[in-house]
């Protein structure tokens, strides 16, 4: 992947997609627009997405096994794991604090109580009422169940269901097994290394050949459907989420990369553009994984660290999602005429951190998990219906933030390990 050329092509495709999609949105309903959207934009976008998705499970599995074997020492792996989780939790808490603070200062819901009477609220209530709805089960996943579900009964089922946490657990066991068995498992190790080479070649090829056109299709389709029109009424809410995302993306990650990773943030962002744009067009942290792993490889992040940190991050670290959940909670409290107490604000922080961990890295799940946060402070989850219409555009942006946080973490831990190694060798 020649990052510079490819990034430029993808960014141009993205801008074209936004422009053409937004124009098409104005003429929504015309047969021409509907046909082009359905048979062209959506088809090329989905083919591109499927091609990338096709690689997610094998890439995650193989790269984690190799990562564990590369670290070579289960104890060291534990140390890296602890640092990773600490980074994830801290940045997510910072993210939600930025979102909450901006929303409390700028009051996006002030004087907008009429929104509660809209049809969107009653129709979302119906969705919530549906027994066994995906919403229900996702938001009501209890702590004990979450813990039990980390361990797959059937690893093949975990793979077919794309259950990332279970795949990670299984891969860690296989990796530890290969270390312990040693020379007798040399062949398995070799095969996985060669498989990894092949998978990475396919990622690069798909990106080089399809990324610009695929990105165009995905973004044009999303904007034809959503457009900017829906944003007007909820402009302030939209703007605050976006502002918080931008602050977190540049200020928090930028300074973490500079101060903790001792790397130029500009270089970091530049190398990561293909992943950022794919995150934006696909709205899925999981789908972006093969490409974001390839980008951090180019930055010189140690393989064994990236391949462990990034898949875990794509599954549990969602700073952008936490920002949206914080702003949305304050927004809904304001339109409902409720002032949250300090204790309730702390509850929002804690629950949003948990909810973003539980959010799967696929489109739209962050909004579903918002129900959990609203329930915790006694707000009506049906109010989610109000922001549903504009969520797609925010989902695209927050997904880019989500994956950048994972890459920043991988880079920082990798650089710290390198410094440790260098000090040892002196
Ligand atoms: N789409 C987001 C992601 O994949 C999750 C969400 O906030 O809905 O990271």
Boltz pocket constraint, residues with backbone or C-beta under 6 A from the ligand:
constraints:
  - pocket:
      binder: B
      contacts: [[A, 283], [A, 284], [A, 285], [A, 286], [A, 314], [A, 318], [A, 320], [A, 321], [A, 359], [A, 360], [A, 361], [A, 362], [A, 363], [A, 364], [A, 365], [A, 366], [A, 367], [A, 395], [A, 398], [A, 399], [A, 402]]
      max_distance: 6.0
